[in-house]
C-alpha cells in the first residue's frame, strides 16, 4: 500500500470515530503507534495529514551525465 493510501485510510478511520490504538490494530503494525497518534493530532488540528519535508539539503541526482561533468571539471583543474 502506498503512503497516500495509508494516509487516506487513517483519515477515514479517524473521522469514523476510531482512536489511534484501534487504527493501529486494524493496520496490523503497518505504521507505528506514535506515527498514527501524530497523524491523528494533525487531523484534529488542521483537518488533514500534513507531512513536512525532511530537514536538510535535498539529495543530488546521480546520473552518468553529472558524473561525467564532475570528472571533466576535475581533469580541467589538474592541468
C-alpha positions in Angstrom: 0.0 0.0 0.0 1.3 3.5 -0.9 1.8 6.1 1.8 -1.0 8.3 0.4 -3.4 5.3 0.5 -2.5 4.6 4.1 -3.0 8.3 5.0 -6.5 8.2 3.4 -7.3 5.1 5.3 -6.1 6.5 8.7 -8.1 9.7 7.9 -11.3 7.9 7.1 -11.0 5.6 10.2 -10.3 8.6 12.4 -13.3 10.5 11.0 -15.5 7.5 11.6 -14.6 7.6 15.3 -11.8 5.1 15.6 -9.0 6.0 18.0 -5.2 5.7 17.3 -4.9 2.4 19.1 -7.8 0.8 17.2 -6.4 2.1 13.9 -3.0 0.7 14.8 -4.5 -2.7 15.5 -6.6 -2.6 12.3 -3.4 -1.9 10.2 -1.6 -4.8 11.8 1.6 -2.8 12.5 1.9 -1.2 9.1 2.6 2.0 10.9 3.9 2.6 14.4 1.5 3.8 17.0 3.4 7.1 17.6 3.0 7.8 13.8 -0.7 7.2 13.9 -1.0 9.3 17.1 0.9 12.1 15.4 -1.3 11.9 12.3 -4.5 11.9 14.4 -3.2 15.0 16.2 -2.6 16.6 12.8 -6.1 15.7 11.7 -7.6 17.2 14.9 -5.5 20.4 14.5 -5.7 21.0 10.7 -8.3 18.6 9.4 -5.8 16.7 7.2 -2.5 14.9 7.5 0.4 17.4 6.7 3.7 15.6 6.3 6.6 18.0 6.3 9.7 17.5 4.2 12.7 16.2 6.0 15.2 18.9 7.0 18.5 19.4 5.2 19.8 19.8 1.8 17.9 17.8 -1.0 19.7 14.8 -2.4 21.6 15.3 -5.6 20.7 13.3 -8.6 23.5 10.9 -9.5 23.3 10.3 -13.3 26.0 9.4 -15.8 25.8 13.0 -17.2 26.5 14.5 -13.8 29.4 12.1 -13.1 30.9 13.0 -16.4 30.6 16.7 -15.6 32.5 16.2 -12.3 35.2 14.1 -14.0 35.6 16.7 -16.7 35.9 19.6 -14.2 38.5 17.6 -12.1 40.6 16.9 -15.2 40.4 20.6 -16.1 41.6 21.6 -12.7 44.6 19.3 -12.8 46.0 20.9 -15.9 
